[in-house]
Amino acid sequence: MRVYLEARPSPSRLAAWMTPVVAAVATIVVGFVVFGALGKDPFAALRAFFIEPIATRYGIAELLLKATPLMLIATGLAIGYRANVWNIGAEGQLTLGAIAGGGLALAVGDAPWPSFLLLPAMFVAGAAAGMAWAAIPAWLRTRFNANEILTSLMLVYVASLLLSWLVHGPWRDPEGYNFPQSKMFDANAMLPILVPDTRLNAAFLLGLAIVALAWIFVRRHVVGFEMRVAGLAPAAANYAGISMRRNVWLGMLAGGACAGLAGVGEAAGPIGQLLPSMSPGYGFAAIIVAFVGRLHPGGIALASVLMSLLYLGGESAQVNLGLPSAVTGLFEGTLLFFLLAADVFVNYRLRAVAGAPT
């Protein structure tokens, strides 16, 4: 008897929605094996990784706090990914957003700007900066047919070096004991806290609003429909006169704007200043979130919570079990691996045939 993959007549909707669940369960199983191999009690390790971080109100607030930038960035990226526009540079666009929004907060200083004016201005500046950074690979793609994956990724390092130069140089806090950091933002440049005695702030509400707007755009707007068609059937989209050039610009700018908003949310939220690194890798982790969420806004909201739990679990495992920080990356990579592997069954199914292989 031999077993082979047989193409399905049409993609399986059940498999499409079940593969993230299967990938998550398989990731937990691998974690069970890895913890055992490291000499840790697997059940205690999984409890420390997945249960203890959210066992308190503060822990749940931290879960939603870390899910917010992932939700924002992944939602923006998914709009482009649906049209086969591959923005991989959200980490750099987040950094530019933080620079623009944080720079405005530093420029205002202790001037009597009320929060209801300053905070929206910071978010607008951050979104504009993220879009401007994303516009570079969009222009290179539409003008010279340069690969947006490479150009957007390389710009991440340029953005990181720009931020490093600013906090080491002109924006360094003169009273910061020579540490590479800006001044702390004034109270009028800080996001309001949603839950007392936690760090969960109003950026979470912004993330939910962006998810809702993305759902309306993708499902109810004609341009969103055309971008979906371009991703699913490029030849049909070209025949129908759907502009790929427009899709590239819209996809890149949407991702850049959402990443810029996430950057401001981090700067004006839990960090409260500019540091050499404004993100532990949210821009790259959001790519996994987008695909675990099936590029659907609702699925992305749930997937961002799962990825946030991996971040919190990694920190808990370091503190309680003495495991290295790389354990978070291990779970992220394993989750993506199993997701890609399980995606095969969206378009194929196993078929067993009696007899010797030919």
Secondary structure, 3 states (H helix, E strand, C coil): CEEEEEECCCCCHHHHHHHHHHHHHHHHHHHHHHHHHCCCCHHHHHHHHHHHHHCCHHHHHHHHHHHHHHHHHHHHHHHHHCCCCCCCCHHHHHHHHHHHHHHHHHHHCCCCCCHHHHHHHHHHHHHHHHHHHHHHHHHHHHHHCCCHHHHHHHHHHHHHHHHHHHHHCCCCCCCCCCCCCCCCCCHHHCCCECCCCCCCECHHHHHHHHHHHHHHHHHHCHHHHHHHHHHHCHHHHHHCCCCHHHHHHHHHHHHHHHHHHHHHHHHHHHHCCCCCCCCCCHHHHHHHHHHHCCCCHHHHHHHHHHHHHHHHHHHHHHHHHCCCCHHHHHHHHHHHHHHHHHHHHHHEEEEEECCCCC
